[in-house]
Structure formats: C-alpha cells, structure tokens
Amino acid sequence: MKKGDIIELKIDRYAFEGKGIARIDKSLIVPGTKKDEGKPNNYVVFADGSYPGDTVKTMLLKIKNSYAESKVVEVLTPSPYRIPAKCRYFGLCGGCKQQNLDYEIQLKFKQQQVEEIFQKMGGFRDFEIEPIIPSEKVFYYRNKMEFSFSDKRWLKKEELADEKIIDKNFALGLHIPNIYDKVLDIEECFLQSKASNQIMNFTREFFKKKNTPIYSTKTHEGYLRNLVIKQSHHTDDLMVNLVTASEDDDLMVEYTADLLKEVPAVTTVINNINKKLASVATGDYEKVFHGTGYIYDSIGDYKFRVSANSFFQTNSLQAEKLYATALEFAQLSGDEVIYDLYSGAGTITIFMSGRAKQVFAFESIEAAIMDAAENANLNKIKNVNFIQADLYKSFLPIVKKDEIPKPDVMIIDPPRSGMHPITIQDTIELSPKKIVYVSCNPGTQVRDIKFLADAGYILKKIRPVDMFPHTYHIENVALLERQ
Ligand code: SAH
C-alpha cells in the first residue's frame, strides 16, 4: 500500500483528538512484510475523524514501520456513540470538534486518555484515579467568545456555486482549523449565549451596511479585526469589545448607540486598538464607550473583576469545581503557607486564602498582578501577596530577598507547555509537603511529575475536570506528597 490509497477499517479503540484506532495485519499495509501468524493484527492504523464502533473508508497519509496515519473519507457504518451534531457549522468550524459524540462518551474518552497518559507514558502505578467531573452545562458554557472579521470568507461547498450572490469579502465568525486567514461566517454559536449571537449578528449588519473595511492580514490595511464578548455567569454584566486596527471615535459612538438599542442587556462597550501585525485580539490600548470597561463574575464565594484583556477561566461554573478539587486535594488545616505559581489574576490564590495562613502568588504578567491585587481588595482579603516573577528563571532569589516563608503547599497551574526545568528544581529545593498540580495539558503534566517523583515526591491521586465539552481539551488535577 502507499500514501493516498483507501482502505476499509473497523475502528475498535479511541486514541486522542478525534482519532480512532484499528489493528490490522501489518502485511496488508507495509510492503515486504510477511504475515505474522504469532501476532495477528498487531499493526496500528490511526484514522482521523473516526470513533470506536465505526466502519470507515480511510485514506492513508503516512505509513511507518510501527503504525500508519489516515483520514476518514467515508463512514460506512456509524458507531452507536455518534449523535447528530446540534450546530449546523459542525465539521467546518474550528470551535467544536466532537459535538457528534454522545457527551457521556466524550467524558469516558477523556478519562481513559488521562489514565493512559499517567500509566503508560508516566509509568505510574499505585495512585488513585478519581472520576472526571462533567461540565454542568454542555452548551452555552463559555463566558468569553472571540470572533474574527475577515475579508476572505470561507465558502461552503453549496455556497461556491452561488459565489456571485454571497459577499465573499465580509465574514464575522470563527476560523477554519489550520487556515489562519479564512473565517467561517456564522449566525449562531451554542457556546456562549443567545445574547452573544444577537450581538454578533447586529455587529456584522451594522458594519456591512456602512461598508467599513476589514483589516487584511496581507496588506495590513482596513479597520475591523475582532469582536470579543465577555459575559458573567453570576451577574448580568455583558461586555462588547471591538478590536480595530485604528481609532474612529465617531464610528464607535454610533455603533455603541445602535448596539444598545438593539441589545439593551449590554453593560459595557470597549474599543481595543491593535496596531500590531500579529492576529491577537488584544489592543495596544483601549477606550471605553459605555459603562465601566469591566465585568464582574464570581467563583465560589469570591467576586472577580474581569477587564477586556485579563485572563479569566472561560467556564466559570467548572472553574469553581476545578478549584474546589485543588482545595480538597490540598487538605488544608488553616495554618499553611501556600505558594500559587502561575497565578494569573489571582483566582486560585483568593479561592484558597480563607483556608490558609498566607498565600504568595507568582506570575509574570504585570497586568494580571494588578488585577489580582484589585481582586484581593474587592474581597477584602489581607493574607495574600502577589509577586511579579518570570518562572523561566529561578524565583528563589526573590523568595530569599523578600524573606518569604517556606511553603507547606504549592499550587502549580502552568500554561500548556508545562513547567520550566528551573522551576521544577526550585520546587524541589523549596520542598513543600504537598504539591497540587493543575494542568490543561496532561502530557506536559506527567513529564513534570516524573521529575518531581525522581526527587522523592509520590503521586497520590489525579482527577480530571471537563471544562470544555465538545473539544479535546482536558484539565487535570494531581496531588503529590513528599516521601
Ligand atoms: N491560575 C490562573 C492562571 C493559569 S493560566 C487561573 O486559574 O486563572 C497560566 C498563567 O501562567 C497565565 O496567567 C500566564 O501569564 C502565566 N505564565 C506564563 N508563563 C509564565 C512565566 N514564564 N512566568 C510566570 N508566569 C507565567
């Protein structure tokens, strides 16, 4: 067989990120291999776009000695786990990847994946695996959506025929996976709320009528870049943030007035001006056109102020469950000194503060540190300290210089790339009794935990939390104790 050939497979296992696995005889695929009578069906073929229980026709993309990669071209018999996707853009849009899979099964696959990562990749044996915490809401769970404008609208197959009648130079919606400059124009998304859809559709019509130019990633001319909507789960706060390449106050004033008439629930309107070439939805500076420029949300008993550009967990209800899991794992008595590494806007720090003697938070972004201090004030919390530190370098000099007491417990919640080896070394040297490692990437998490285990920490238990239904993202909490 060669690349481009199509084969028929019966999928029996789930690998990761929407890929099913079939095991077949290697001699069927790899040229020059003899049929292995002793070990039949020992060759793994990954099929992108398949689920266990499917029979598919799939095109070979890569043939290696130990496995092959392929992409499904036709589902012959669908898996019983498949359900009809709720959204009409499913399959094209980059937002949801497994909306056509029963939610219970999504959870089961996420749980299995974490178990395999820890047992097979990590080689860990005697630790407890607690069941994944499902998301309370399966739709409308996000508090933030970031839509993009594009002068290159992605045309669906049926639209290609209608190319003349469709405005292919104006789109507001979500990106197509792996295609950075094309945007799928969408009218309805089930991830945020109905108000969010109303705002998106109004915004599209408003600027289309005015012929406002869209920023081009090629020529770097044009005005409209992104529409970011932030909505509180616990208050009525609703923020509309228009990201543009330049200032046009008159246009913003008119947009704001019309938007408030159409969607009176909007509480604040902001314009972020992004003059950078990079396609990021954060401005170099911002102007407030209505309201305060903030929304307030809560996690547990604590309130948080969220500005347009500050990081806040996007599923507020699940964030509470994630933090409660971390707190339960830490088993605090109230006398502990805690370090919270990669603390962002101080949400975990503040959440734990009522159960600890003192919490010291370390984070590199200055704006996040300022938000964190503001949030501590808002909740009248005194036993927390926010320290700006780049955790790509050793932070022990800061600990020594400021005479910060040694930690009993460390909470570590790094970005997807995981911890820097220097930070792992610092952690080992600080030698806390317990480490609670919260991660959005179990792969890097297990890598880091192996280093900590080599230095004498014992992995006690893990518990995944589903923060993002219909996506492949997995959040996982792990508890380690010093031997
Ligand atoms: N614990 C927070 C934020 C977690 S996101 C919460 O639950 O909301 C990860 C955080 O790591 C971000 O705030 C990011 O700014 C921070 N970060 C990334 N690289 C860093 C570095 N080198 N040093 C310190 N903090 C870093």
Boltz pocket constraint, residues with backbone or C-beta under 6 A from the ligand:
constraints:
  - pocket:
      binder: B
      contacts: [[A, 311], [A, 312], [A, 313], [A, 341], [A, 342], [A, 343], [A, 344], [A, 345], [A, 346], [A, 347], [A, 348], [A, 362], [A, 363], [A, 364], [A, 365], [A, 368], [A, 389], [A, 390], [A, 391], [A, 392], [A, 413], [A, 414], [A, 415]]
      max_distance: 6.0
